[in-house]
Amino acid sequence: MVESLFPSIENTSESSPESRRKKPRISETAEAEAEIEARRINEESLKRWKTNRVQQIYASKLVEALRRVRQRSSTVNETDKVVSGAAREIRETADRVLAASARGTTRWSRAILASRVRAKLKKHRKAKKSTGNCKSRKGVTEANRIKLPAVDRKLKILGRLVPGCRKVSVPNLLDEATDYIAALEMQVRAMEALAELLTAAAPRTTLTGT
């Protein structure tokens, strides 16, 4: 009975390294499948931004949002500060509508939708921070910029330009950047179409006086 137990112990000792070797393989396959799925989603989103239907939906939602902004701004006296604030609000509104069109499928869209809450939190944090700590951190960031290679420096700049992508891997950053650029191109096309419609309707409004 005792001797019969030893082969089972040896088998378990031999099988344990194999099970340990299989674990990284499973994780690697899962990562590869996740990357393939992310690329598929990215390709579908790129195709979506190029369709006329998405552009029309974005334009209609943008017009509705701009009407609400105009109603709020019309109640206040027009000064330089109010005009600059209205321009900033229009830009933020256009970006929020663009992020809502992405339906939260991308990191940059979720970051834009959460920008208001983050802006409020930053105001409270800046009030608590001292100027001495800011200077020391600026010196550290300048030293890191000098040490970073050219490619890493450009990737870091790209991560700052794409919302919510400062701390992501390079493949994810490139996927988010390509989707964000395609969304911005659609935004430009929609705004150009709206501008053409407004300029075409402008002479009629001036003649009718409405």
C-alpha positions as CSV (number, residue, x, y, z in Angstrom):
1,M,0.0,0.0,0.0
2,V,2.8,2.4,0.9
3,E,4.7,1.6,-2.4
4,S,1.6,2.2,-4.4
5,L,1.4,5.8,-3.1
6,F,4.9,6.8,-4.4
7,P,4.0,6.6,-8.2
8,S,1.0,8.9,-7.6
9,I,3.3,11.4,-5.8
10,E,5.8,11.3,-8.6
11,N,3.1,11.8,-11.2
12,T,1.8,14.9,-9.3
13,S,5.3,16.3,-9.1
14,E,5.8,15.8,-12.8
15,S,2.4,17.2,-13.8
16,S,2.8,20.4,-11.7
17,P,5.5,22.0,-13.9
18,E,3.4,21.2,-17.0
19,S,0.4,22.9,-15.4
20,R,2.6,25.9,-14.6
21,R,3.8,26.0,-18.1
22,K,0.3,25.9,-19.5
23,K,-0.8,28.9,-17.5
24,P,1.3,31.5,-19.4
25,R,0.2,29.9,-22.7
26,I,-3.5,30.4,-21.7
27,S,-2.8,34.0,-20.7
28,E,-1.0,34.6,-23.9
29,T,-3.8,33.2,-26.0
30,A,-6.3,35.3,-24.0
31,E,-4.3,38.4,-24.6
32,A,-4.1,37.6,-28.3
33,E,-7.8,37.0,-28.5
34,A,-8.4,40.3,-26.7
35,E,-6.1,42.2,-29.1
36,I,-7.9,40.6,-32.1
37,E,-11.3,41.6,-30.6
38,A,-10.1,45.1,-30.0
39,R,-8.9,45.4,-33.6
40,R,-12.2,44.2,-34.9
41,I,-14.1,46.7,-32.8
42,N,-11.7,49.4,-33.9
43,E,-12.2,48.5,-37.6
44,E,-16.0,48.5,-37.1
45,S,-15.9,51.9,-35.4
46,L,-13.7,53.4,-38.2
47,K,-16.3,52.2,-40.7
48,R,-19.1,53.7,-38.6
49,W,-17.5,57.2,-38.5
50,K,-17.4,57.2,-42.3
51,T,-21.2,56.6,-42.8
52,N,-23.6,59.4,-43.6
53,R,-26.1,58.1,-41.1
54,V,-23.8,58.6,-38.2
55,Q,-22.9,62.1,-39.5
56,Q,-26.6,63.0,-39.8
57,I,-27.3,61.8,-36.2
58,Y,-24.4,63.7,-34.9
59,A,-25.4,66.9,-36.7
60,S,-29.0,66.7,-35.4
61,K,-27.8,66.1,-31.8
62,L,-25.3,68.9,-32.1
63,V,-28.0,71.4,-33.3
64,E,-30.2,70.5,-30.4
65,A,-27.3,70.9,-27.9
66,L,-26.3,74.3,-29.5
67,R,-29.9,75.5,-29.2
68,R,-29.8,74.8,-25.5
69,V,-26.5,76.6,-25.2
70,R,-27.9,79.6,-27.1
71,Q,-31.0,79.8,-24.9
72,R,-28.8,79.9,-21.8
73,S,-26.4,82.5,-23.2
74,S,-29.2,84.8,-24.5
75,T,-30.4,85.4,-20.9
76,V,-27.0,87.0,-20.0
77,N,-25.6,90.3,-21.2
78,E,-23.1,89.9,-24.0
79,T,-19.6,90.8,-22.9
80,D,-16.1,89.6,-23.9
81,K,-16.0,87.1,-21.1
82,V,-19.5,85.8,-21.9
83,V,-18.6,85.4,-25.6
84,S,-15.4,83.5,-24.8
85,G,-17.2,81.4,-22.3
86,A,-19.9,80.6,-24.9
87,A,-17.3,79.7,-27.4
88,R,-15.7,77.3,-24.9
89,E,-19.1,75.9,-24.1
90,I,-19.9,75.3,-27.7
91,R,-16.6,73.5,-28.2
92,E,-17.2,71.3,-25.2
93,T,-20.7,70.6,-26.3
94,A,-19.5,69.5,-29.7
95,D,-17.0,67.2,-28.1
96,R,-19.5,65.8,-25.6
97,V,-22.0,65.0,-28.5
98,L,-19.1,63.3,-30.4
99,A,-18.3,61.2,-27.3
100,A,-22.0,60.3,-26.9
101,S,-22.0,59.2,-30.5
102,A,-19.3,56.7,-29.7
103,R,-21.6,55.2,-27.1
104,G,-18.8,54.7,-24.6
105,T,-17.1,52.0,-26.6
106,T,-13.7,53.8,-26.5
107,R,-11.6,55.2,-23.8
108,W,-11.4,58.7,-25.2
109,S,-15.2,59.0,-25.4
110,R,-15.6,57.9,-21.7
111,A,-12.9,60.4,-20.7
112,I,-14.7,63.3,-22.5
113,L,-18.1,62.4,-20.9
114,A,-16.4,62.4,-17.5
115,S,-14.5,65.7,-18.1
116,R,-16.9,67.9,-16.1
117,V,-16.5,65.9,-12.9
118,R,-12.7,65.7,-13.3
119,A,-12.6,69.5,-13.9
120,K,-14.4,70.1,-10.6
121,L,-12.1,67.8,-8.8
122,K,-9.0,69.5,-10.2
123,K,-10.2,72.9,-9.0
124,H,-10.4,71.6,-5.4
125,R,-7.0,69.9,-5.7
126,K,-5.3,72.9,-7.1
127,A,-6.6,75.0,-4.2
128,K,-5.0,72.6,-1.7
129,K,-1.6,72.3,-3.5
130,S,1.2,74.7,-2.6
131,T,3.4,76.5,-5.2
132,G,6.6,74.8,-3.9
133,N,5.3,71.3,-4.8
134,C,4.3,72.4,-8.3
135,K,7.8,73.8,-8.9
136,S,9.5,70.6,-7.8
137,R,7.2,68.5,-10.0
138,K,7.9,70.7,-13.0
139,G,11.6,70.2,-12.5
140,V,11.1,66.4,-12.4
141,T,8.9,66.4,-15.6
142,E,11.5,68.5,-17.4
143,A,14.3,66.1,-16.4
144,N,12.1,63.1,-17.6
145,R,11.6,64.9,-20.9
146,I,15.3,65.2,-21.5
147,K,15.9,61.5,-20.6
148,L,13.1,60.1,-22.8
149,P,14.0,58.9,-26.3
150,A,12.4,60.6,-29.3
151,V,9.8,57.8,-29.9
152,D,8.7,57.6,-26.3
153,R,8.5,61.4,-26.2
154,K,6.2,61.5,-29.2
155,L,4.1,58.7,-27.8
156,K,3.7,60.6,-24.6
157,I,2.6,63.7,-26.5
158,L,0.1,61.6,-28.5
159,G,-1.2,60.2,-25.2
160,R,-1.9,63.7,-24.0
161,L,-3.7,64.7,-27.2
162,V,-6.1,61.7,-27.1
163,P,-8.4,62.1,-24.1
164,G,-8.0,59.4,-21.4
165,C,-4.9,57.8,-23.0
166,R,-2.0,59.0,-20.9
167,K,-1.4,55.7,-19.2
168,V,-2.2,53.0,-21.8
169,S,-0.1,50.6,-23.8
170,V,1.2,51.5,-27.2
171,P,-1.2,49.3,-29.2
172,N,-4.2,50.6,-27.3
173,L,-2.9,54.2,-27.7
174,L,-2.6,53.7,-31.5
175,D,-6.1,52.1,-31.7
176,E,-7.6,54.9,-29.7
177,A,-5.8,57.6,-31.7
178,T,-7.0,56.2,-35.0
179,D,-10.6,56.0,-33.8
180,Y,-10.4,59.5,-32.3
181,I,-9.0,61.0,-35.6
182,A,-11.8,59.3,-37.6
183,A,-14.4,60.7,-35.2
184,L,-12.8,64.2,-35.5
185,E,-12.9,64.0,-39.3
186,M,-16.6,63.1,-39.1
187,Q,-17.1,66.1,-36.7
188,V,-15.5,68.4,-39.2
189,R,-17.6,67.1,-42.1
190,A,-20.8,67.5,-40.1
191,M,-19.9,71.1,-39.0
192,E,-19.0,72.0,-42.6
193,A,-22.4,70.7,-43.8
194,L,-24.2,72.7,-41.0
195,A,-22.2,75.8,-42.0
196,E,-23.3,75.4,-45.6
197,L,-26.9,75.1,-44.5
198,L,-26.8,78.1,-42.3
199,T,-25.1,80.3,-45.0
200,A,-27.7,79.2,-47.5
201,A,-30.5,80.0,-45.0
202,A,-29.0,83.4,-44.0
203,P,-30.2,85.4,-47.1
204,R,-33.7,84.2,-46.6
205,T,-33.8,85.2,-43.0
206,T,-32.4,88.7,-43.8
207,L,-35.1,89.2,-46.5
208,T,-38.0,88.0,-44.4
209,G,-36.7,89.7,-41.3
210,T,-37.1,86.6,-39.1
